[in-house]
Amino acid sequence: MKRTGAQEASHQMLEQSARILGLDDETLDLLRHPSSELHVSIPVRMDNGKLRVFRGYHVQHNTSRGPARGGIRFHPNETIEWNRALAAGMTWKCALLDLPIGGASGGVVCAPKQMSPGELERLSRAYVGAIWRSLGPGCDVLAPDVYTDGRIITWMRDEYARLAGQASPPGGALREDATARGGVVVIREAARRMGLDMKNATAAIQGFGKVGRHMARILRQELGVRIVAVSDSRGGAFTYQREGLDPDAVLRHKLTTGSVVQMQNTVPKSNDELLELDVDLLIPCALENVITVDNAPRVRARILVEMASSPTAPGADGLLEKNRVHVIPDLLANAGGVTASYLDSAQRGADGRWDEAGANRALDEKMAAAYHSVAEAAQRLQAPARLVAFAVAVERVVASMKAGQTGAR
């Protein structure tokens, strides 16, 4: 499936939400379109002395609730369509968590694994040089995403400060485990509602990157979940050992060999095979559209936790429901990163600093409350959690638009 599928899925959910909420066509049309988007060419001098021009994008979807916030992705398959979908998704995600933030997304078409640190820094700074006039404390906030870590975002914020002559857009602390920690909270709350004992639960995690490795560590250390399978872009590893995989050992193996495959006491599993394992928790943390109408009937997990953006393709939801798979949609599941970032920056704005325990408590409360509001509404309305989450978010954005009179002049 092409990346435009994510945008189509978002539009489908938006239209269904609009029908539930009784929105008029003009309001729906405003919500479909981003408020602004940039297409930029980014010249970068490579280590071999040659000049290479990269394509980049930056999209702001809606700022009626506050300044836009969103991730910046470095990926060889980056598209403007995908950035539109991600920016819209961030709008809905922030509204669902009731954060005073809008949605944005940016990306550069590049292969970061094939670039040196110097090339990545020059590209990061040049990208900000191309889009910086749309950034600022009242406009946009930069955040890490696929193949952009805290180091890259720090370069970007530093370049913004140099160009604008003022502090870089506030983004809160770059806590790499925040997205994963938020996901663990909703897993814990879902398990309680379903009567699932976490200490006897098993999990398979697709994608052992920034989010996946922290998910594995926190699930094992804090909830006692057994991690029986993990994967990355090269393949996966499954263990029959009773205690499951040690996330720290997996990470050491990956750092040494470049992949999680061929670990001691494991058998190989493809990424497709991992999705069909008989586990309690299936946690896709990598790319979009990995669960499709073709493989959804073979998904056997009790709970599907969408830590990736749009891992479930259009049409697959009904098949998962038929299999009694409890889906925690990405709109909710992976909201921990932006929620923690906002909470951290808000506290900093009040001239205070939270310790890690305090920050985690605040994130826990916010994520747990959002999960229960969606779960209870879904049960009451007998509607899919994904649709309920969308409808709650859309209703809040529309209310903000009306309060600010967002629309045609």
VOPAGU-2260 file (C-alpha; in pm, 1 decimal, decimal comma):
REM VOPAGU-2260
SITE   aa  ch    i         X         Y         Z
SITE  MET   A    0       0,0       0,0       0,0
SITE  LYS   A    1     121,2     349,3     -81,7
SITE  ARG   A    2     183,5     604,9     186,5
SITE  THR   A    3    -125,1     796,8      72,7
SITE  GLY   A    4    -324,0     519,3     243,3
SITE  ALA   A    5    -255,0     681,2     581,5
SITE  GLN   A    6    -403,8    1008,5     461,2
SITE  GLU   A    7    -704,4     827,6     316,6
SITE  ALA   A    8    -757,6     643,9     644,9
SITE  SER   A    9    -737,6     971,9     837,0
SITE  HIS   A   10    -992,8    1130,4     604,6
SITE  GLN   A   11   -1225,6     832,4     643,9
SITE  MET   A   12   -1214,7     858,9    1022,5
SITE  LEU   A   13   -1262,9    1235,4    1000,2
SITE  GLU   A   14   -1571,2    1195,4     780,6
SITE  GLN   A   15   -1720,8     932,4    1011,7
SITE  SER   A   16   -1656,2    1158,1    1310,2
SITE  ALA   A   17   -1815,7    1450,1    1126,5
SITE  ARG   A   18   -2132,0    1247,3    1071,7
SITE  ILE   A   19   -2147,2    1151,5    1440,1
SITE  LEU   A   20   -2095,1    1514,3    1545,3
SITE  GLY   A   21   -2325,1    1660,9    1279,6
SITE  LEU   A   22   -2058,5    1889,4    1131,1
SITE  ASP   A   23   -2141,1    2096,4     824,4
SITE  ASP   A   24   -1952,0    2056,8     496,2
SITE  GLU   A   25   -1757,2    2382,0     534,2
SITE  THR   A   26   -1616,0    2283,0     872,4
SITE  LEU   A   27   -1528,9    1938,1     742,0
SITE  ASP   A   28   -1348,2    2093,2     444,9
SITE  LEU   A   29   -1141,9    2314,0     676,4
SITE  LEU   A   30   -1040,2    2012,9     883,0
SITE  ARG   A   31    -934,1    1815,4     575,4
SITE  HIS   A   32    -674,0    2066,8     460,7
SITE  PRO   A   33    -351,4    2179,2     630,6
SITE  SER   A   34    -325,9    2546,4     716,5
SITE  SER   A   35      16,4    2564,0     550,2
SITE  GLU   A   36     277,0    2344,8     386,0
SITE  LEU   A   37     628,4    2401,9     258,1
SITE  HIS   A   38     818,8    2216,3     -13,2
SITE  VAL   A   39    1189,1    2299,6       5,0
SITE  SER   A   40    1512,8    2211,9    -173,2
SITE  ILE   A   41    1805,4    2166,0      65,0
SITE  PRO   A   42    2159,5    2190,5     -76,8
SITE  VAL   A   43    2420,8    2008,5     132,4
SITE  ARG   A   44    2794,7    1969,6      72,8
SITE  MET   A   45    2874,0    1600,3     124,1
SITE  ASP   A   46    3196,9    1460,0     267,1
SITE  ASN   A   47    3325,7    1382,8     -83,4
SITE  GLY   A   48    3304,8    1752,5    -172,9
SITE  LYS   A   49    3005,5    1717,0    -403,9
SITE  LEU   A   50    2687,4    1918,8    -361,8
SITE  ARG   A   51    2367,4    1720,7    -318,1
SITE  VAL   A   52    2016,9    1867,4    -311,6
SITE  PHE   A   53    1763,4    1698,8     -81,6
SITE  ARG   A   54    1385,2    1738,4     -86,9
SITE  GLY   A   55    1214,7    1846,6     232,8
SITE  TYR   A   56     865,2    1919,3     360,5
SITE  HIS   A   57     700,4    2093,5     650,3
SITE  VAL   A   58     325,0    2089,2     717,2
SITE  GLN   A   59     113,0    2267,9     976,5
SITE  HIS   A   60    -235,3    2118,9     994,4
SITE  ASN   A   61    -427,0    2319,4    1254,0
SITE  THR   A   62    -324,6    2573,2    1518,8
SITE  SER   A   63    -666,0    2663,6    1663,1
SITE  ARG   A   64    -574,4    2507,0    2000,2
SITE  GLY   A   65    -219,0    2640,4    2017,4
SITE  PRO   A   66     123,7    2631,3    1849,1
SITE  ALA   A   67     182,7    2335,6    1620,2
SITE  ARG   A   68     403,4    2052,4    1737,2
SITE  GLY   A   69     525,7    1753,1    1542,3
SITE  GLY   A   70     810,5    1523,9    1456,7
SITE  ILE   A   71    1077,0    1569,0    1191,5
SITE  ARG   A   72    1155,1    1250,9     996,2
SITE  PHE   A   73    1460,9    1158,9     790,2
SITE  HIS   A   74    1358,7     871,3     562,1
SITE  PRO   A   75    1427,9     765,2     200,6
SITE  ASN   A   76    1053,8     724,0     132,4
SITE  GLU   A   77     934,8    1051,4     284,9
SITE  THR   A   78     643,0    1216,1      97,8
SITE  ILE   A   79     431,5    1528,8     132,2
SITE  GLU   A   80     121,1    1309,0     153,7
SITE  TRP   A   81     259,7    1125,6     454,5
SITE  ASN   A   82     351,2    1453,2     624,7
SITE  ARG   A   83      -1,3    1583,5     572,9
SITE  ALA   A   84    -136,6    1269,2     737,7
SITE  LEU   A   85     110,0    1292,0    1028,2
SITE  ALA   A   86      37,6    1661,4    1086,9
SITE  ALA   A   87    -336,1    1592,5    1097,6
SITE  GLY   A   88    -276,5    1296,7    1326,3
SITE  MET   A   89     -81,3    1518,1    1564,6
SITE  THR   A   90    -370,4    1766,3    1571,5
SITE  TRP   A   91    -612,1    1491,4    1674,3
SITE  LYS   A   92    -365,8    1333,4    1918,4
SITE  CYS   A   93    -304,4    1657,5    2107,0
SITE  ALA   A   94    -676,8    1733,3    2118,1
SITE  LEU   A   95    -754,7    1384,5    2249,9
SITE  LEU   A   96    -507,4    1438,5    2535,5
SITE  ASP   A   97    -658,8    1787,3    2581,1
SITE  LEU   A   98    -327,4    1963,7    2521,0
SITE  PRO   A   99    -327,1    2327,8    2398,3
SITE  ILE   A  100    -127,2    2231,1    2089,7
SITE  GLY   A  101    -187,6    2193,7    1717,1
SITE  GLY   A  102     -40,3    1948,1    1470,3
SITE  ALA   A  103     262,1    1966,8    1242,7
SITE  SER   A  104     505,0    1733,5    1067,7
SITE  GLY   A  105     824,6    1768,0     870,3
SITE  GLY   A  106    1057,6    1543,6     680,3
SITE  VAL   A  107    1354,5    1512,8     448,6
SITE  VAL   A  108    1397,7    1251,7     176,1
SITE  CYS   A  109    1733,7    1097,5     265,3
SITE  ALA   A  110    1901,6     775,1     377,1
SITE  PRO   A  111    2041,8     869,2     720,5
SITE  LYS   A  112    2204,6     529,4     778,2
SITE  GLN   A  113    2427,8     600,5     477,9
SITE  MET   A  114    2530,0     948,5     595,7
SITE  SER   A  115    2813,8    1054,4     824,1
SITE  PRO   A  116    2751,4    1256,6    1142,5
SITE  GLY   A  117    2891,2    1564,0     968,8
SITE  GLU   A  118    2657,0    1521,9     672,7
SITE  LEU   A  119    2360,4    1473,2     905,6
SITE  GLU   A  120    2446,3    1789,7    1096,3
SITE  ARG   A  121    2479,9    1994,3     777,6
SITE  LEU   A  122    2149,9    1854,4     648,5
SITE  SER   A  123    1973,6    1923,9     980,1
SITE  ARG   A  124    2091,5    2283,6     989,2
SITE  ALA   A  125    2017,0    2341,1     620,0
SITE  TYR   A  126    1664,1    2204,9     662,8
SITE  VAL   A  127    1594,9    2452,8     942,5
SITE  GLY   A  128    1749,4    2723,9     727,1
SITE  ALA   A  129    1485,6    2649,0     463,8
SITE  ILE   A  130    1183,7    2646,1     699,0
SITE  TRP   A  131    1281,8    2860,5     997,8
SITE  ARG   A  132    1051,8    3152,6     916,8
SITE  SER   A  133     753,1    2927,4     989,0
SITE  LEU   A  134     894,4    2827,7    1329,0
SITE  GLY   A  135     889,8    3003,5    1663,4
SITE  PRO   A  136     741,4    2993,5    2014,5
SITE  GLY   A  137     397,1    3088,1    1883,1
SITE  CYS   A  138     414,8    2886,5    1563,1
SITE  ASP   A  139     583,2    2550,0    1573,2
SITE  VAL   A  140     783,2    2311,5    1788,9
SITE  LEU   A  141    1043,9    2066,0    1659,3
SITE  ALA   A  142    1046,2    1710,4    1794,0
SITE  PRO   A  143    1228,9    1385,7    1709,2
SITE  ASP   A  144    1071,4    1110,5    1498,0
SITE  VAL   A  145    1192,8     837,7    1260,3
SITE  TYR   A  146    1574,7     850,1    1228,7
SITE  THR   A  147    1596,5    1186,4    1407,3
SITE  ASP   A  148    1725,3    1165,5    1762,4
SITE  GLY   A  149    1793,5    1421,7    2032,3
SITE  ARG   A  150    2127,6    1508,3    1873,4
SITE  ILE   A  151    1965,1    1600,6    1540,9
SITE  ILE   A  152    1687,2    1801,3    1706,4
SITE  THR   A  153    1946,6    1986,3    1915,4
SITE  TRP   A  154    2129,2    2085,6    1594,7
SITE  MET   A  155    1799,6    2207,6    1450,5
SITE  ARG   A  156    1706,4    2411,5    1757,1
SITE  ASP   A  157    2055,0    2558,6    1771,1
SITE  GLU   A  158    2033,8    2660,9    1404,9
SITE  TYR   A  159    1694,8    2822,4    1461,6
SITE  ALA   A  160    1837,2    3025,8    1750,4
SITE  ARG   A  161    2128,2    3139,4    1529,7
SITE  LEU   A  162    1902,5    3244,9    1241,4
SITE  ALA   A  163    1620,6    3401,4    1441,3
SITE  GLY   A  164    1839,4    3564,8    1704,2
SITE  GLN   A  165    1621,9    3426,9    1983,0
SITE  ALA   A  166    1571,4    3113,6    2184,4
SITE  SER   A  167    1477,4    2806,0    1988,4
SITE  PRO   A  168    1114,8    2686,4    1993,3
SITE  PRO   A  169    1047,6    2523,3    2330,0
SITE  GLY   A  170    1004,3    2152,3    2307,2
SITE  GLY   A  171    1033,4    2025,7    2660,6
SITE  ALA   A  172    1291,0    1771,4    2761,9
SITE  LEU   A  173    1401,9    1527,4    2492,9
SITE  ARG   A  174    1314,5    1222,0    2702,2
SITE  GLU   A  175    1353,7     928,3    2466,3
SITE  ASP   A  176    1144,9     692,8    2676,9
SITE  ALA   A  177     837,2     918,4    2706,3
SITE  THR   A  178     649,5     773,8    2409,0
SITE  ALA   A  179     715,4     420,6    2530,9
SITE  ARG   A  180     622,4     505,5    2888,7
SITE  GLY   A  181     290,7     650,1    2775,0
SITE  GLY   A  182     224,3     331,9    2579,1
SITE  VAL   A  183     298,3     118,4    2883,6
SITE  VAL   A  184      43,0     317,8    3084,6
SITE  VAL   A  185    -239,2     246,2    2838,0
SITE  ILE   A  186    -134,6    -120,9    2820,6
SITE  ARG   A  187    -152,5    -143,3    3199,8
SITE  GLU   A  188    -496,5      18,3    3209,2
SITE  ALA   A  189    -628,1    -199,8    2925,4
SITE  ALA   A  190    -501,7    -511,9    3102,1
SITE  ARG   A  191    -681,8    -411,4    3420,9
SITE  ARG   A  192   -1009,9    -364,2    3232,5
SITE  MET   A  193    -967,8    -700,7    3060,8
SITE  GLY   A  194    -849,9    -892,3    3367,4
SITE  LEU   A  195    -513,2    -973,8    3209,5
SITE  ASP   A  196    -231,2   -1052,4    3454,9
SITE  MET   A  197      74,2    -867,7    3327,7
SITE  LYS   A  198     317,3   -1097,1    3510,9
SITE  ASN   A  199     195,9   -1388,1    3298,5
SITE  ALA   A  200     159,6   -1186,3    2978,5
SITE  THR   A  201     372,3   -1220,6    2665,6
SITE  ALA   A  202     463,8    -951,1    2413,6
SITE  ALA   A  203     599,3    -930,1    2059,9
SITE  ILE   A  204     751,4    -598,2    1954,9
SITE  GLN   A  205     801,2    -509,9    1589,7
SITE  GLY   A  206    1070,1    -244,5    1564,6
SITE  PHE   A  207    1350,4    -232,6    1822,4
SITE  GLY   A  208    1435,7     134,2    1776,4
SITE  LYS   A  209    1387,1     436,1    2001,2
SITE  VAL   A  210    1034,3     337,1    2104,0
SITE  GLY   A  211    1053,9     -41,2    2081,4
SITE  ARG   A  212    1359,6     -87,8    2298,7
SITE  HIS   A  213    1218,3     133,1    2573,7
SITE  MET   A  214     881,6     -45,6    2552,6
SITE  ALA   A  215    1056,4    -378,4    2602,9
SITE  ARG   A  216    1262,1    -251,8    2896,7
SITE  ILE   A  217     973,6     -84,6    3082,6
SITE  LEU   A  218     726,3    -368,0    3022,0
SITE  ARG   A  219     971,8    -623,4    3159,6
SITE  GLN   A  220    1115,4    -422,3    3448,5
SITE  GLU   A  221     799,8    -253,0    3576,9
SITE  LEU   A  222     513,1    -485,3    3477,7
SITE  GLY   A  223     687,7    -822,4    3454,4
SITE  VAL   A  224     580,1    -886,7    3094,9
SITE  ARG   A  225     779,2   -1154,8    2909,9
SITE  ILE   A  226     917,2   -1024,7    2579,7
SITE  VAL   A  227     916,5   -1331,0    2353,8
SITE  ALA   A  228     990,4   -1169,8    2015,7
SITE  VAL   A  229    1147,5    -854,3    1874,8
SITE  SER   A  230    1240,1    -740,7    1526,1
SITE  ASP   A  231    1404,2    -466,2    1324,7
SITE  SER   A  232    1437,3    -388,3     954,2
SITE  ARG   A  233    1654,7    -700,1     898,1
SITE  GLY   A  234    1423,4    -951,8    1063,0
SITE  GLY   A  235    1321,6   -1083,7    1401,0
SITE  ALA   A  236    1413,1   -1315,0    1686,4
SITE  PHE   A  237    1179,7   -1538,1    1890,7
SITE  THR   A  238    1259,1   -1727,7    2208,9
SITE  TYR   A  239    1097,6   -2031,0    2369,5
SITE  GLN   A  240    1278,0   -1961,8    2696,8
SITE  ARG   A  241    1039,9   -1921,6    2989,3
SITE  GLU   A  242    1188,9   -1592,4    3105,6
SITE  GLY   A  243    1171,3   -1437,4    2759,8
SITE  LEU   A  244    1425,0   -1198,3    2610,1
SITE  ASP   A  245    1637,6    -960,9    2815,4
SITE  PRO   A  246    1592,4    -618,6    2645,7
SITE  ASP   A  247    1936,9    -503,4    2759,6
SITE  ALA   A  248    2096,9    -812,6    2605,5
SITE  VAL   A  249    1900,7    -756,9    2284,4
SITE  LEU   A  250    2023,9    -398,5    2267,0
SITE  ARG   A  251    2386,1    -503,5    2323,0
SITE  HIS   A  252    2353,4    -762,0    2045,7
SITE  LYS   A  253    2200,6    -504,7    1810,8
SITE  LEU   A  254    2472,9    -249,8    1882,4
SITE  THR   A  255    2739,1    -515,1    1819,9
SITE  THR   A  256    2594,7    -680,5    1507,8
SITE  GLY   A  257    2364,4    -412,8    1366,9
SITE  SER   A  258    2048,0    -620,5    1414,0
SITE  VAL   A  259    1845,2    -823,9    1662,7
SITE  VAL   A  260    1858,8   -1135,2    1443,1
SITE  GLN   A  261    2066,9   -1443,6    1530,9
SITE  MET   A  262    2072,5   -1381,1    1902,7
SITE  GLN   A  263    2172,3   -1674,0    2121,3
SITE  ASN   A  264    1880,0   -1899,0    2225,0
SITE  THR   A  265    1645,0   -1754,5    1962,2
SITE  VAL   A  266    1495,3   -1871,9    1635,2
SITE  PRO   A  267    1454,7   -1639,4    1336,2
SITE  LYS   A  268    1117,2   -1484,9    1259,3
SITE  SER   A  269    1033,7   -1249,9     976,0
SITE  ASN   A  270     854,2    -923,9    1049,3
SITE  ASP   A  271     540,9   -1071,4     892,5
SITE  GLU   A  272     562,9   -1384,9    1107,6
SITE  LEU   A  273     605,4   -1178,6    1423,2
SITE  LEU   A  274     269,5   -1009,1    1362,8
SITE  GLU   A  275      93,7   -1346,2    1368,9
SITE  LEU   A  276     243,7   -1487,3    1690,2
SITE  ASP   A  277      12,0   -1612,0    1964,9
SITE  VAL   A  278      90,0   -1347,2    2228,2
SITE  ASP   A  279    -102,9   -1126,0    2468,0
SITE  LEU   A  280      48,1    -799,4    2343,4
SITE  LEU   A  281     137,5    -718,7    1982,8
SITE  ILE   A  282     320,9    -387,6    1965,3
SITE  PRO   A  283     413,3    -251,6    1619,5
SITE  CYS   A  284     667,3      27,9    1677,2
SITE  ALA   A  285     810,3      65,6    1328,3
SITE  LEU   A  286     640,3     179,1    1009,0
SITE  GLU   A  287     284,4     220,8     886,4
SITE  ASN   A  288      40,2     -20,5     719,4
SITE  VAL   A  289     197,1    -342,6     851,1
SITE  ILE   A  290    -139,4    -490,7     948,9
SITE  THR   A  291    -353,6    -523,8     638,2
SITE  VAL   A  292    -672,0    -690,2     518,2
SITE  ASP   A  293    -450,7    -982,0     414,3
SITE  ASN   A  294    -284,5   -1060,3     748,4
SITE  ALA   A  295    -537,8    -917,5     997,4
SITE  PRO   A  296    -737,5   -1245,3    1008,7
SITE  ARG   A  297    -419,2   -1418,8    1130,4
SITE  VAL   A  298    -341,7   -1173,1    1411,7
SITE  ARG   A  299    -385,3   -1369,6    1736,0
SITE  ALA   A  300    -282,7   -1114,8    1999,1
SITE  ARG   A  301    -531,9   -1017,3    2269,1
SITE  ILE   A  302    -426,3    -651,9    2260,1
SITE  LEU   A  303    -283,0    -461,0    1963,6
SITE  VAL   A  304     -96,1    -151,2    2079,5
SITE  GLU   A  305     -32,0      89,2    1791,1
SITE  MET   A  306     294,2     255,5    1889,0
SITE  ALA   A  307     380,7     323,5    1524,2
SITE  SER   A  308     184,8     582,9    1326,4
SITE  SER   A  309     -96,5     418,4    1126,7
SITE  PRO   A  310      30,0      58,5    1154,2
SITE  THR   A  311    -319,0     -72,0    1071,0
SITE  ALA   A  312    -421,4     -20,8     708,6
SITE  PRO   A  313    -773,4      84,7     605,5
SITE  GLY   A  314   -1013,1    -208,4     605,0
SITE  ALA   A  315    -827,6    -415,0     864,4
SITE  ASP   A  316   -1007,9    -285,6    1173,8
SITE  GLY   A  317   -1322,1    -488,7    1112,7
SITE  LEU   A  318   -1119,7    -806,8    1071,7
SITE  LEU   A  319    -934,8    -743,8    1397,5
SITE  GLU   A  320   -1264,0    -683,1    1576,4
SITE  LYS   A  321   -1397,7   -1010,4    1436,4
SITE  ASN   A  322   -1093,6   -1183,5    1589,8
SITE  ARG   A  323   -1167,7   -1013,7    1924,2
SITE  VAL   A  324    -840,7    -821,0    1915,1
SITE  HIS   A  325    -859,7    -520,5    2147,8
SITE  VAL   A  326    -704,4    -229,7    1955,6
SITE  ILE   A  327    -546,5      66,7    2132,9
SITE  PRO   A  328    -527,5     314,9    1842,4
SITE  ASP   A  329    -214,1     511,6    1762,8
SITE  LEU   A  330    -395,4     836,0    1834,5
SITE  LEU   A  331    -389,5     733,7    2200,5
SITE  ALA   A  332    -117,1     469,7    2231,6
SITE  ASN   A  333     177,0     676,5    2106,8
SITE  ALA   A  334      71,3    1011,1    2254,5
SITE  GLY   A  335     316,8     985,6    2544,3
SITE  GLY   A  336     596,4    1169,0    2365,8
SITE  VAL   A  337     408,0    1486,8    2281,8
SITE  THR   A  338     226,3    1478,3    2616,8
SITE  ALA   A  339     549,9    1454,8    2816,3
SITE  SER   A  340     711,2    1722,1    2600,5
SITE  TYR   A  341     423,2    1960,5    2664,9
SITE  LEU   A  342     412,6    1888,2    3038,4
SITE  ASP   A  343     788,4    1938,3    3067,6
SITE  SER   A  344     789,5    2266,4    2873,7
SITE  ALA   A  345     487,1    2396,8    3067,8
SITE  GLN   A  346     667,0    2331,1    3395,1
SITE  ARG   A  347     979,8    2499,8    3262,7
SITE  GLY   A  348     769,8    2798,5    3164,8
SITE  ALA   A  349     664,6    2830,0    3527,9
SITE  ASP   A  350    1034,7    2847,6    3627,1
SITE  GLY   A  351    1023,1    2505,5    3786,0
SITE  ARG   A  352    1191,0    2174,1    3717,0
SITE  TRP   A  353    1036,9    1833,9    3767,9
SITE  ASP   A  354    1235,5    1537,3    3873,3
SITE  GLU   A  355    1191,7    1227,2    3660,5
SITE  ALA   A  356     950,1    1065,1    3904,4
SITE  GLY   A  357     725,0    1371,5    3906,4
SITE  ALA   A  358     727,9    1394,1    3529,3
SITE  ASN   A  359     637,9    1026,7    3498,8
SITE  ARG   A  360     350,1    1063,7    3746,7
SITE  ALA   A  361     201,6    1352,5    3549,3
SITE  LEU   A  362     233,9    1158,1    3223,8
SITE  ASP   A  363      79,1     850,5    3386,0
SITE  GLU   A  364    -225,5    1046,1    3506,0
SITE  LYS   A  365    -281,7    1212,5    3168,2
SITE  MET   A  366    -249,5     892,3    2964,9
SITE  ALA   A  367    -460,9     682,9    3202,9
SITE  ALA   A  368    -740,8     940,0    3202,7
SITE  ALA   A  369    -740,4     955,2    2822,1
SITE  TYR   A  370    -749,1     576,2    2793,1
SITE  HIS   A  371   -1046,6     537,9    3026,0
SITE  SER   A  372   -1242,3     819,7    2860,8
SITE  VAL   A  373   -1205,3     646,2    2523,6
SITE  ALA   A  374   -1264,7     292,9    2655,0
SITE  GLU   A  375   -1575,6     390,5    2849,7
SITE  ALA   A  376   -1722,4     586,2    2557,1
SITE  ALA   A  377   -1648,6     300,1    2317,2
SITE  GLN   A  378   -1826,3      56,3    2548,7
SITE  ARG   A  379   -2121,9     290,1    2601,1
SITE  LEU   A  380   -2166,5     365,8    2230,2
SITE  GLN   A  381   -2070,2      16,0    2111,8
SITE  ALA   A  382   -1830,0     182,2    1869,6
SITE  PRO   A  383   -1464,6     113,0    1779,2
SITE  ALA   A  384   -1210,9     285,0    2003,2
SITE  ARG   A  385   -1040,6     439,9    1699,7
SITE  LEU   A  386   -1361,6     615,4    1592,2
SITE  VAL   A  387   -1444,2     728,3    1945,3
SITE  ALA   A  388   -1094,5     872,6    1993,4
SITE  PHE   A  389   -1120,8    1058,3    1662,8
SITE  ALA   A  390   -1464,0    1197,4    1744,6
SITE  VAL   A  391   -1351,9    1328,1    2084,8
SITE  ALA   A  392   -1049,9    1496,6    1925,5
SITE  VAL   A  393   -1243,0    1647,3    1634,0
SITE  GLU   A  394   -1509,7    1786,8    1865,5
SITE  ARG   A  395   -1244,2    1966,2    2071,1
SITE  VAL   A  396   -1070,1    2111,6    1765,4
SITE  VAL   A  397   -1398,2    2236,0    1618,9
SITE  ALA   A  398   -1486,3    2402,7    1949,2
SITE  SER   A  399   -1149,7    2583,3    1945,3
SITE  MET   A  400   -1197,1    2686,0    1582,4
SITE  LYS   A  401   -1537,2    2834,1    1662,0
SITE  ALA   A  402   -1402,1    3014,2    1967,0
SITE  GLY   A  403   -1124,1    3163,9    1755,4
SITE  GLN   A  404   -1343,2    3210,9    1449,7
SITE  THR   A  405   -1108,3    3004,8    1230,3
SITE  GLY   A  406   -1236,8    3006,1     874,0
SITE  ALA   A  407   -1276,7    3213,9     559,8
SITE  ARG   A  408   -1244,0    3591,7     578,9
